[in-house]
Amino acid sequence: MHRVVDRSAPLQLVGCVLLLVAGLAFSMGSGFGFIIGRLSQSESANSSAAAELAAERALSSQDMDIFWEVMERLEQDFYGELPSPRERSYGAIRGVLNLLNDPNTGFLTPEEATNFLESIDGSFEGIGATVEWAEEQGAVRILEPFEDQPAWNAGIRSGDLIIAINGEDVADLSDLTEAINRIKGPRGTDVLLTVRRAGREDAFEISVTRNVIEIPVVDSDVHGENGEIAYVRLLRFSDNAGVKLRDAIDELLTDEPQGLIFDLRGNPGGLLREAIQVTSIFLEDERVLIERFSDGAEKIYDTEGSPLVPADLPLVVLVDESSASASEIVSGALQDVGRALLVGVTTFGKGSVQLPHQLSDDSLLRVTIARWFTPTDRSINGMGLEPDIVIEQTDEQLENQEDPQLERAIELLKTGQ
């Protein structure tokens, strides 16, 4: 198996997924990531918006007086410990954002913003695994430990449930971000994880020594009796992902495979420009996506350069409920023009664009400014993409390392049906 590791440059604000790795190379559940896009409005529009905001501030000063009146009463009368001023400010911000009913317009504390930047940079210090929040079990579920990295080497496996971190129950934590922040830490330090695993009656403890984690980007392999089916997996659309994927596929094509499997399962997305580059590996002179703003303005993105994969090479794309944002852009473009069959389950449905604003205390505000549509004008947001062939993977199959989706893709490319 060939592995290409991303050592990407710092964040460039062109359309990027929030991984909130927080020391784990974390795919944030099933697509809690967000896409950062350019704000395409003109300077005059921005000036107009600033003037409107100033007028609104003047009108709302009395409302803010009420806020400070409440704070004063709390300071005088509350029986208990009040949150810090910073916690109150952040809580107020999040309260306003919650009123928008948009899960992708959000606020990151300076610590969370740092984790975001680390995830884009491609390396950080932690245990090396993708995870999701298993709320019903009161646990963090391991989706994939990166091979030959701390979690894997300590014995953590896919499907494991982390129910306690250094003796503290995960169920008592507020959310996945808090759990991740407790698992991460400087290299050379240990974290004690209490694990529940299918097939074992009792929970057990695993100590993991943290290290510098390099986030993998591309895996490649071959399948079939004679290696006639090429397989490549893209784990995230980080900086230079298109180049890395092109190199991996170029190597696979030297053996003249019968078909190609492109695995986007669990891929939370990433840089918009990389989604264009990846689509351009498979298509020529085709539309990739439509970006539509609230005022009706549109921006069209097309493929660039020459494709690498021959147009007559059968292609299957694997997707699941964690395939989000940039993964859905690429999958939707390939499906719309009939270039590939999608196999798996319905994708996450992350089809909106967020503009990031780094604030004065290094916190980060992301604001939804547009939505994405496939070349045939299908909405991605909140709906996801329906595969051409629906194949589910049960928890039991995952725990037993069985992959019916991959098996169906191989069969499809070998037999044509």
N, C-alpha and C positions, 0 to 999 in steps of 0.2 A: 504494500500500500504506500502510495506517495503522499507526503504531507507537505504543504506549503504553509509557512507560518508568517502571519502579518506583523510587520514592525513598522506600522504606518506613521505618518507625520501627524502633528497635532491637528485638532479639529479645524476644518475649513467649512464655513457656513454656506453650504450649497445644497443641503438636503440630506439629513443624516438621522439615523435611528437612535433613540435613547435606549441603551442597554442597561443602565444603572447596574453595572457589573458589581460594584461594591466589593471587589475582591474575589468574585467567583466566576467571572466570565458568564454573566447572568443574562439569560434571554428574557427576563422579566415576565414570568408567567407564560401566557400565550399571546404575547404581542402587546404588552404595555408600552412598547417602544413608541417613539413619535418621529415623524419626518420633519426635518427643518428645511424650509424652502426660502427662496429669495422673495422679498416683498417687491412686487412689480409696479406698485402704484407710483405715480409721478411725484416730484418734489412738491408741486402745488397742492396735490391731494393731501400729502403729509402735513403741509402747513395749515390747510383747512382743518384737518383733524385736530391739530394742536390748538387752534383757536377755539374750536368747539369744546375741547377738553378744558381749556382755561375758563370758558364761560360756565361749564358745568360745575367746576370746582367752586366758583363764586356762589352759585346757587345752592350747592350742597354743604356750605360751611356750617349751616345750622344743624344739619344732620350729623356732622362730625362733632359738633358740640355735645350732642346726645351721647355719642360714643365715649367721649372723655368724661362726661358726667357719670356714665356707668362705671368706667374705670376707677373714678374717684370713690364711688360708693363701695366698690369691691375692696379697694385699699382700706377703707375705714371699717367695713362691717364683716367681711368674709371670715368665717371661722375655719382656718386651714391655710395651707401654703399656696400662694398664687403663682402662676407661671411667671417666668422671667419676662422682662419687657420685650426681648427678642421673640420669645415664644408667643407672646400675645400678638405681636405684629404679624408674624408668620401665620398664626391661626386666623387672624382677621382677613389676610390676603386669601388664604385657602377657602374661607367662608364665602367670600365674594365670588371666587372662581367656581365654587360648587353650584352657585346660582345659575351659572351659564349652561349647566347640563351638558357639558362637553368634556369627556374624560381626557381629551388630548390637549386642552388648554390647561396648563398647570404650572406649578411653582416648585423649584428645587432649592433646598437649603444650600449653603456653600459646600457642605460636606457631600451632599448628593450630587451637586454640580461637578465636584472634583471627581467623583466616581464615574460620572458620565464622560468627562474628558479622558479619563484613563481608559475607558472602554473603546473610545475612538482611537486613542493613541496605539492600542494594540497590545499593551503589556501593563501589568499591575502586580500587586503582591496579594496572594490569597491561596485558595486550595485547588482551583482549576476544575470547574464543573458548571454545566448549565442546569438551572433549577426552575421549579415553579412552586407556587403557593398552593398547598393541599389543605385548604381551610377546613373541610369536613373532618379531616384526620388530625387537625391541629398540628400540622407538620410542614416541613419543606421537603418536596419530592425531588430527588436527583433524576434529571432527565438524561444526562450524559456526563460522566467524568472523562476529562481529557486523558487519553492514553499517555502513560509515562510521566504524568504530572502528579502532584501530591495526593489528591483525593484517590486517584486510581491506584497509586503505589501503596497507599495505606489500606486498600481493600474496599473502598466505596464503589458501589456498582449501580447501574441504571435501575430505577425503580425503588431504591432505598428511600425510606422516610426518615428524615432527621427530626426527632421529637424533642430533643433537648440539646442545648449548646452550653458547654461548661456547667452542666448541672441545672440550667434554667430551662423550664418547659417552653417550647416554642409556642404552645397555645396561649401563653400569657403575654406574648409579644403583640404589639399593635398591628404590624403588617410585615410583609416580606422584606421591605427595605430595612427595617430594624433587625430582622433575623440575619440578613446578609452583613450588616454592619458589625454584628457580633461574631460572625464567622471569619470575616476578613481580618487582616493584621499583618504586621511586618514579617518579612521572611526570617526564618529561623525560629519563630515562636510557634507554640503548639496550641491547637484548639481541640477540645474533647467533645466529640459528637456522639450522642446516644441515638442508635439506629434501630429501626424496626424493618425487618426484611421478610418478604413472603417466603413461606416454607419453614420459618424458624419461629418457634413458639414464644420465645422471650426476646426482649430487646437486648442489645449489647452495645458496648462502647468502642469507639475507634478514635484514636488520637492521630491527628493529621498535623504534620509540620509544614507550616506555610512557606511559600517560596515565590520567586518572581515567576509570573505566569505569562507565557506568550500565547495570545489568542489564536488558535488555528483558523485558517480561512478556507482552505481547499483540501479535500481528500479525494483520491482517485484509486480505482481498482478495476479488475476485469472479472466477469462472471461467465458461466457456461462451461461445458465440458472441455472446450478448447480455447477458452478465454475470448469467445467471439462477441461477447457483449461488453462494451465499455461502460464504465460507471464513474461519475464524478459528482461530488457533493460540495456545494457552496454553503458555508456556515454563517456568513454575514457579508454584507456589502460594505466593507471597510475600505480604506484608501488603497488603491491599486488592486482591488479584488478582480476587476475585469482583466487586468494583465496576468495575474496569477492563474485565473481560470483559463484564459486563452493558452497559457503555457502548458497547463496540465492536459487540456484537451488535445493540443497539438501533439503531445507525446503519445496519447492514447490512439490518435488517428494513424500513427505510423504502422500499426498492426492491422490496419484496414478492417475495423470491426463491422459486424453485421448490423449493429444498432447501438444507440447511446442512451443511457439513463442519466438524467440530470436531476439530482436530489436537492430539493429546497425545503425539505421537512425541518421544522424547528428553526428556520432562518427568520429572525425578527425584522430583517431589513437592513437599511444603512444609507449610504450616500446615494443621492439621486443620480449623480453623474455616473456612478458605477453601475446602476441599473440600466442606463442607456448603453454603456460599454458592454455589459453582459448580453443584453438583447442583440447587440450588433454582432456578436459572435455567431448567431444563428440566422439572422435576417438581414436583408439588404433592401434599402430604399423603402422602408416600411415605417408606419407611425408606431410609436411606442406607447404614448399616453397623451391625454388631454388634461391640462391643469386649468380648472375653472374657478374664478374668483366670485365673491358675493355680488359684485356689480355687473356680472355677466361677461367680463373680460376673460379671454382664454389665452393660454400659451400651449403651443403644440410642440412635442418632442419627437424627433425622428431618429432612426438608426444612423450611425456614423461609420464611414469606411466600408471595408469589404468583410463579409462573413468568413469564418474559418470552417465551420461545419458544412459539408456538402448538402445541398438542398434535397438530395435523394436519400440521405442517410436517415432511417427511421429514428424518431426521437420521442422518448417518454419523459415527462416531468413528474416527479413525486412531490406531493404537497400534503399538508395536514393542517390541523387547527392552529398550529403555531407559525405557519408560513404567513408573514405579514408584510405590509407596506411595499418595500422594493421587491420582495419576493412575489407579491401579487401583481406588481407592475409587469415584471418579466413574464410570469405565467400567463397573465391575461393577454399580453401581446402575442405570445406564441399560440395560445388557444384561439384567439380571434381570427388569425389568418390561416388556421388549420395546419400550422407547422408541427405541432406536437400534441400528443394526447396527455391529458392530466389524469393521474391515477392517485387515489388516496381519499381524503375527506375534505369537506368544505374548508377553505382557508379562513384566516382570522377576520378579515374585513377592516383593515386599517388603510383607509384611502383619503386621508386629509393631510394637509401641509401645515406645519407650524414654523413660525418665525421666532428665533430665540433672542432674548434680550438679557445680557449679563448686567446685573444691577451693581450698585455701588459697594455692597458688602460681599460681592462675588457670588451671591445667589443668582438663580436663573429663572426667568419667566419665559414660558413658551405660549404662543398665541396662534390659534388656528386662523389661517388667512385664505385657504383655498381647499378644494377637493379634487381628487383624481378620478378620471374615467378611462376605461380601456379604449383602444382604437375604434371599436364599434359603439362607443358611448355607453358602455355598461358601468354602473356605479359600483365601486369597490367598497366604499365606506359603509360599515354596519351590515354588509351582506356577504362579503367574501366571494370567492370563486367556487363554483360547483364543478367537481372533477368530471371528466368524460366517463371514467370508470370508478365507481365508489367502492373502495376496499377499506374496511376498518381494521384497526389493530387493537386488540384487547389488552388490558393491564397484564393479564396472565401471559399472553404472548410476548409482551415487552419484557416481563421478568424472566421468561425462559429464552430470551434472545431470539425469538421467532419473528420473522419479518414478512408477513403475507403480502404487503404492498410491494416490496422489492421483488418477491417471488412472482407476483402477477405481472410486473413490468418485464421481467426476464422472459416469462412465458409469451407475453404479447410480442416482444421483439423477435423471439425465436420462431414462433408459429404464425405470427400475423393476426392472431385472434385470441 
